[in-house]
Amino acid sequence: MSNEEYIVHKCDLCESDDAAEIEVARHYTNNQALHVCKNCGFVYVRMRRSATRIAEAWSNEIYQSGYTARIPAVKARQTYVAEFIDTSIDLKGKTVCDIGGGEGQFLDMIEAEEYGAKTFAIEPSEHNCQLMTNSGISNFCGGIEDYQASEKFNETRFDVVTVMWTLENCQSCRTMLSAAHDVLKDGGYIALSTGSRLLVPFKKPLQYYLGPKPLDTHSFRVSANTLRGLLAVSGFEITHINRYIDTDYLVVVAKKVEKNTVIEWQKDDYKSVINFFDRWHEDTQNYYIDA
């Protein structure tokens, strides 16, 4: 670990400070620690840098190293998400705010006549924001925390907020979901998508899921249960969920309710989570370590 300042975090979902290390993760993370909450089974990185530093890492290090969404695999998952949202709540004429807009490919897609949405993006990368500006996509350059602190925050409320493969990449998933709640109209919807990897059949070798880059650039790893929990404690009630068990994607649409609304959700057993990673590690080592 570098000399940068790291802070120890409690569980973002239930705020318990009692966590167990997923020890096999160190084989893939350049010896960085990954933990699971003993109370609710949420998988998270305890040691993290500031929100600003993590956003900078994505903007100035990861994106600049050649990452792009303009490849068939990413376009395919964005198309899947667009179809899922549209068939769930109908995008036609709705205002959509995409948190973590990237290069704008998804927003280009849902602005087209087939979907007919009106779009806006929040994106920390200056390079990506320029790409979106050049494509005519309205955007705010900065993280969600910066947007909340700006004058633009109070100008508009949206029908839909999308968070695609972004919740896991921020410093505080609760802060992001709280901000998403605040920018939505009453009765609006959040559409959240991420990988379907935990407590499901193994879908890739473990070295393709965990890697040596700074682990706090991907601080959260959700299952269907813990994603339901994060949404519930943030004022969102799930209305639609995809068939995540045998697809690569976990996609939910949830309706905004009052933040103090009590919504039931099911915890994961932390021992089952550790056992899942142990079995995934063993399977990878036996069959796919050279993949």
N, C-alpha and C positions, 0 to 999 in steps of 0.2 A: 504494500500500500504506500502511496506517495506521501509527501509531507503536507498535502492539502488538509484543510480542516474538515474532519468528519464528525457527525453527531450521531449518538446512539438513539434510535427511535423505538417506541413501544409499538405494539400491534396497531396498525392503522384501522383495522376493522372493529376490534372490541376494546382496544386500549389496554390490554393486559401487558404486563412486563415480563411474563413468564413464557420463554420460548426455548425450543430445542433446536440444535443445529442439525441440518441435513448434511451429514458428514461426507457422503459420496460426492456431493457437489464440488468439493475442492479438487477432485480429479480433473475437472473441466474448466474451472474458473480462475486458474492461476492462483490457487490457494486462497481465494476470497470466500467468505462465509455466507451461506444462505440459511435462513431460519424458518421455522414454522411455529406459529402460536400454539401453545399447549391448551389454550382455552377454546379457540374456535377453528383451528386448523388452517388459518390464513398463512400463505407462504410469502415471505418478504425479506428484504435486505435491511438489516438493522443499522448498519453503518452507512450514512449518506452524507454527501456534500449539500451545499445550499441549492435551492431551486434555481437561482441564477447560474450557478456553476454547472449544473446538470444541463440546463438549456443551452449554455455555451458549448458544452461538450457535444451535444447533438448538432448544433449549428456549425461549429468551427472544426470539429474533428470527425464525427461520423459521416455527416453529409459531404464534407469536403474530401473524404476518403473514397468517394465514388459511389456512395449509396444513391439509388434512384428508384422511384416507384414505377418508372416507365418500362416495366418488363412484363411479360405475359402473366407470370404468377400473381403479381400484385394487381394487375388490371382485372384478372379473373376474380380475385377475392373482393375487389371493389364493386364489380358488377354483381356479384352474389349479394353483397350488402345492400346495394341500391335496389335490387329486386325484392329483397326481404322487407326493407322498409316500405317500399311502395305498395306491396301487396298487403302489408299489415295496416298502414294508416293513410296511404295515398299521398304522394308528394306534390301533386298538381297544385300550383299556386301557393304552396307553403314557403315560408321564409326559413332557411336552414343555415345555422351557424356550425361550421366544422372546426372543432378545437384540434389543432395540429394539422392544418390544411396541407402541409407538404408542398408538392409542386402544383397542386390544383387539379390533378387528373380526375379525382372523384367529383369535384364540383363542376368541372366541365361536363362530366357525364350526366349529372342530375339536372343541369340547366338545359340540356337538350330537350327537344319537343316531346320525346317519349315520356319524360318525367315532369318537366315543366316547373321545377323548383326555382326559387330566388335565393341566391347564395351569398355567404360572407364567411371569411376564414380568419382564424387567429393562428399565427404561425411565428415561431421565434427566429427562423432563418431569414436573413435579409435577402440572400440569393433566391430562396423559394418565393418570398413575397414579391420580388421583382418579376419572377416568372409569371406569377398570378396576375400582377398588375398588367403585364404585357398581354395577357390573355383576356383582360377585361373583368377579372374577378376581384371584387372589393375585398380588402383584407386589412388586418391590423398586425403590424410587425412587433412581436413580443410574445412573452408567455401569458398564460391565463391570469397570473397574478398581476402582470403589467396592465393587462386589459381592464381588470377590475379597478385598478388605481387611476385609470385614464378618464377623461371627460366623455369619451365615446361610450363608456359602459352604461350610462343612464339614458342614452339616446334611443336605443332600440331594444325590443324584446322579440324573441323568435318563436316560431311554431315548433321547430325541431332543432335539437342540438345533436350533432354526430360526434362520436369519439371513437376513432378507428385505429386500433393498434397503437394507441397513444396513452391510455390510462396507465399502462405499465411502465411508461418511460418518463414519468414526471417525478418530482420529489415528494409530493403529497397527493395521493389519490383522493383523499377526502376533500382537500382544498379544491381540486379540479371539479369534483362532483358538486360541491357546494356552489362553485361559480357557475357551473352548467345550470343548476337549479335557479340561480338568480337571474340568468339572462333569458330564461324561458318565460313565455306568457303563462298565465294560469291555465292549467289543463294541457300545457304543451307536453312534448315527448322528448326523451333522450333515446338515441339509438347507439348502442355501445357494442363494439365488436373487438374480439381478441382471438388468440389461438385457443383451440380446444385441445389441451394437453394433459391436464391433471385429472387423475382418477377416471381415466378413460383408457381404452386400448392404446398401447404404444403406437405412435404414428411416425416416429423418426428416431434415429440414434440420439443418445443424450447429448453428444457433443454438438449437435445441430440446434439444441435448445439452450444449453448453457455454454458460455464461451469466456475467453480470457480478458475481454474488454472490461473497463470499470463496471462493477456489478450494479452500481446505483444508477446507471443509465437505463436499467431495466429492473426497477426496484420491487415490482409486484408480479406475482404469478397466481392467477385466479383459477379456481374450479367453478363449476356452475353454481354450487352452493355459496361459496364465498363472494362471487359476483352478485348473486341475489342479496346477500347480506350487505355488501357495500352500497348497493342501490337503496335497500330498505332503510338503512340508518341515515341516508342522505336525502330522504324525501321523495323516493321514486318507487312506484309499484309496477312490477313487470306485467305487461299485457300480452307480450308475444316472445317466445323463445324458439330458436331453431332446433333442428335435430342434430345436436352437437356431438352425440355419442359416436357417430361414424363419419363425421366430416371434419375437415381441418379447422373449421371456424366455430366459434361460440359467439352468437349474435342475439342480443336481446333488445326489445323495445319496451320502455317503461314510461308510465305517465307521471307527471309532476303532481305531488300532493303536498299538504302542509309538512314542513320539515319535522315536526314533532309527532307525526302520525306513527302509531305503532303497527309495524308490518312484520309478520312472522317470517322467519327464515331458519334454515337448518345448518348447523355447524358441521364441519368435517372433523373426524377424529384424527388428532395429530399423529398418533402411532400408525394409522393407516396411510397417512401421507408419507411418512418416513419409509414405511414398508414399500410403498409404490415407487419411490425414488431408488430404493435398494434393488428392487426387482428390475427397474429400468436400467440401472447401472450394470447389473449382472447380464441382462440380455444384450446390452450394447457391447460389453467386454467379450462376451462369448461369440457374437455373430457379426457385429457391425463396427468394430473399433477402427477398421481400415476403410470404412465407407467414405 
